[in-house]
Amino acid sequence: MAEETEMLRELVKRARFVLFDFDGPICRLFAGHSAARIASEQVQWLEERGLRGLLTKEERGQLDPHVLLRAVDRRRPGSDLVTELEERLTQQEVTAVASAWPTQYADPLIMTWHAMGSRLAVTTNNSPLAVTNYLEARGLRHCFAPHIYGRTQDLHLLKPHPHCLNRALNAMGAEPSTALMIGDAPTDCEAALRARVAFLGYARDERQAKLLKESGAECVVSSLEPLLKVLRGQS
């Protein structure tokens, strides 16, 4: 515990710019609107158009709609099919905002960091519209605006590509050495490494923590409370 606190202190000390992934560190976007169901509907939608063969058997069993979207994009890059599939996913993410669960301690963490003068950004594979709607509803948009960098039509630039992180750094005039990325997936960690940004992993369970550590995360927390305490000088 003492070692984790010291690592958090060091990360906080260097972080003048903080890049948050969205679904995970800020909220559970699909808490009440199942991502698995969205993925299943994507597969069904493709099958109804005679495009079952675009996905492998393993991909058709995926529970992650982003994985499926990327798989289709690899086989039909730049197509109207990909554009429509991405638009359908955006609609589902926007719908999911209404039943999203705030990650415990995320709201006060964001507000405290903002009040202390750090610059914050969201760097996510989710739709920027969904992110904006969620932050607006929680009264947090001012903590990030205008720095919300989400999915674009260029799906090959989704994390683990560092594109959205580099967009945030460039827009804020930040040196990578002064920034910290907080994410919950190996793709977040890889993107941070490629952008030369320090990384803090957030994991809800041991399996997620193991995946983050295997991807190169040196510091992984199961709750944002220790980070908030360090930020407030309470530990």
C-alpha positions in Angstrom: 0.0 0.0 0.0 2.8 2.4 0.9 4.5 1.6 -2.4 1.3 2.3 -4.4 0.8 5.6 -2.6 4.4 6.7 -3.4 3.9 5.8 -7.1 0.6 7.8 -7.1 2.3 10.8 -5.5 5.0 10.7 -8.2 2.4 10.5 -11.0 0.4 13.3 -9.5 3.5 15.5 -9.0 4.4 15.3 -12.7 0.9 15.6 -14.1 0.1 19.1 -15.3 -2.1 17.6 -18.0 -4.4 14.6 -17.4 -5.9 12.5 -20.2 -8.9 10.4 -19.1 -10.3 7.4 -21.0 -14.1 7.7 -20.8 -15.8 4.3 -20.4 -14.1 2.9 -17.2 -12.3 5.7 -15.4 -15.1 8.2 -15.7 -18.2 6.0 -15.9 -19.6 2.6 -16.8 -21.2 3.7 -20.1 -23.0 0.4 -20.7 -24.2 -0.2 -17.2 -27.8 -0.1 -18.2 -27.5 -0.6 -21.9 -25.6 -3.7 -22.5 -22.5 -3.6 -24.8 -22.9 -7.3 -25.4 -26.5 -6.7 -26.7 -25.2 -3.9 -29.0 -22.5 -6.3 -30.4 -25.2 -9.0 -30.9 -27.4 -6.5 -32.8 -24.4 -5.4 -34.9 -23.8 -9.1 -36.0 -27.5 -9.5 -36.7 -27.6 -6.3 -38.8 -24.7 -7.6 -40.9 -26.3 -11.0 -41.3 -29.6 -9.5 -42.5 -27.6 -7.8 -45.3 -25.9 -11.1 -46.3 -22.6 -10.0 -44.8 -22.1 -12.8 -42.2 -18.9 -13.7 -43.9 -17.3 -10.4 -43.1 -16.7 -11.6 -39.5 -14.9 -14.7 -38.3 -16.6 -17.1 -36.0 -14.5 -15.8 -33.1 -15.5 -12.2 -34.0 -19.2 -13.0 -34.1 -18.9 -14.2 -30.5 -17.3 -11.0 -29.3 -19.1 -9.0 -26.7 -17.4 -5.7 -27.6 -19.1 -3.6 -30.4 -15.8 -1.7 -30.9 -14.0 -4.9 -31.8 -16.7 -5.7 -34.4 -16.6 -2.2 -35.9 -12.9 -2.4 -36.3 -13.1 -5.9 -37.9 -15.5 -4.6 -40.5 -13.4 -1.5 -41.1 -10.3 -3.7 -41.8 -12.2 -5.5 -44.5 -14.3 -2.7 -46.0 -12.2 0.5 -45.2 -13.9 3.7 -46.1 -17.1 2.1 -47.2 -20.7 3.3 -46.7 -21.2 0.1 -44.7 -18.6 1.1 -42.1 -20.0 4.7 -42.0 -23.5 3.3 -41.2 -22.2 0.8 -38.7 -20.3 3.6 -36.9 -23.3 5.9 -36.9 -25.4 3.1 -35.4 -22.9 2.6 -32.6 -22.8 6.3 -31.9 -26.6 6.3 -31.5 -26.3 3.3 -29.1 -23.6 5.1 -27.0 -25.7 8.3 -26.8 -28.7 6.2 -25.7 -26.5 4.5 -23.1 -25.6 7.8 -21.4 -29.0 8.0 -19.7 -28.3 4.8 -17.8 -24.5 5.1 -17.3 -23.1 4.7 -13.8 -20.5 7.2 -12.6 -17.3 5.6 -11.5 -16.9 5.9 -7.8 -14.8 8.9 -6.8 -14.4 10.0 -10.5 -16.6 13.2 -10.2 -14.7 14.6 -7.2 -11.4 13.6 -8.7 -12.1 15.5 -11.9 -13.4 18.5 -10.0 -10.4 18.6 -7.6 -7.8 18.2 -10.4 -9.5 21.0 -12.4 -9.7 23.3 -9.4 -6.0 22.8 -8.8 -5.3 24.2 -12.2 -4.4 21.0 -14.1 -5.6 20.8 -17.7 -7.9 17.8 -18.4 -8.9 16.0 -21.6 -10.9 13.0 -22.6 -9.1 10.6 -25.0 -11.5 7.8 -25.9 -12.6 5.3 -28.6 -16.2 6.3 -27.8 -18.3 8.9 -29.6 -17.4 12.4 -28.5 -21.1 13.2 -28.6 -21.8 10.6 -26.0 -18.9 11.9 -23.8 -20.1 15.5 -24.1 -23.7 14.5 -23.2 -22.5 12.6 -20.2 -20.2 15.3 -18.9 -22.9 17.9 -19.4 -25.4 15.9 -17.4 -22.9 15.5 -14.5 -21.9 19.1 -14.5 -18.4 18.3 -15.5 -18.1 19.5 -19.1 -16.4 22.8 -18.0 -13.6 20.7 -16.5 -12.7 19.4 -19.9 -14.1 21.7 -22.6 -13.1 21.9 -25.3 -10.7 19.0 -25.0 -12.8 15.9 -25.8 -11.2 13.7 -28.4 -13.2 10.6 -29.4 -13.9 8.3 -32.3 -13.7 9.8 -35.8 -14.4 8.3 -39.2 -10.8 7.2 -39.4 -11.3 4.0 -37.4 -7.7 2.8 -37.9 -6.7 5.7 -35.6 -8.6 4.3 -32.6 -6.5 3.3 -29.6 -4.0 1.6 -29.3 -3.0 4.2 -32.0 -1.9 7.3 -30.0 -3.8 9.6 -32.3 -6.4 10.9 -29.8 -3.7 11.4 -27.2 -1.5 13.3 -29.6 -4.5 15.5 -30.6 -5.0 16.4 -26.9 -1.3 17.0 -26.2 -1.0 19.2 -29.3 -4.2 21.2 -28.6 -3.2 21.9 -25.0 0.5 22.6 -25.8 1.6 19.8 -23.5 4.9 18.0 -23.5 4.3 14.2 -23.1 6.5 14.2 -20.0 4.1 16.5 -18.2 1.0 14.4 -18.9 -0.7 11.4 -17.4 -3.2 9.0 -19.0 -5.8 7.1 -16.9 -7.3 4.1 -18.6 -8.7 0.7 -18.0 -7.7 -1.3 -21.1 -4.5 -2.6 -22.6 -5.2 -0.4 -25.7 -5.1 2.7 -23.4 -1.7 1.6 -22.0 -0.3 0.9 -25.4 -1.5 4.3 -26.7 0.1 6.0 -23.7 3.4 4.2 -24.2 3.4 5.2 -27.9 2.6 8.8 -27.0 5.4 8.7 -24.4 2.8 9.7 -21.7 2.8 8.2 -18.1 0.0 5.7 -17.5 -2.2 4.8 -14.6 -4.3 1.7 -14.9 -7.8 1.5 -13.4 -9.1 -2.0 -13.0 -12.4 -3.2 -11.4 -11.2 -6.8 -11.0 -8.1 -9.0 -10.9 -8.5 -10.1 -14.5 -8.5 -6.6 -15.8 -5.6 -5.7 -13.5 -3.6 -8.7 -14.9 -4.3 -7.6 -18.5 -3.1 -4.1 -17.7 0.1 -5.2 -16.0 0.8 -7.6 -18.9 0.4 -4.7 -21.3 3.1 -2.7 -19.4 1.2 -0.8 -16.8 3.5 -0.2 -13.8 0.8 1.2 -11.5 -2.8 -0.2 -11.4 -5.5 0.8 -8.9 -8.8 -0.9 -8.2 -10.3 2.3 -6.9 -9.8 6.0 -7.6 -10.1 6.8 -3.9 -6.3 6.5 -3.2 -5.6 8.8 -6.1 -8.1 11.4 -4.9 -6.5 11.2 -1.4 -3.0 11.8 -2.8 -4.3 14.7 -4.9 -5.9 16.3 -1.8 -2.8 15.7 0.3 -4.6 13.2 2.6 -2.1 10.4 2.2 
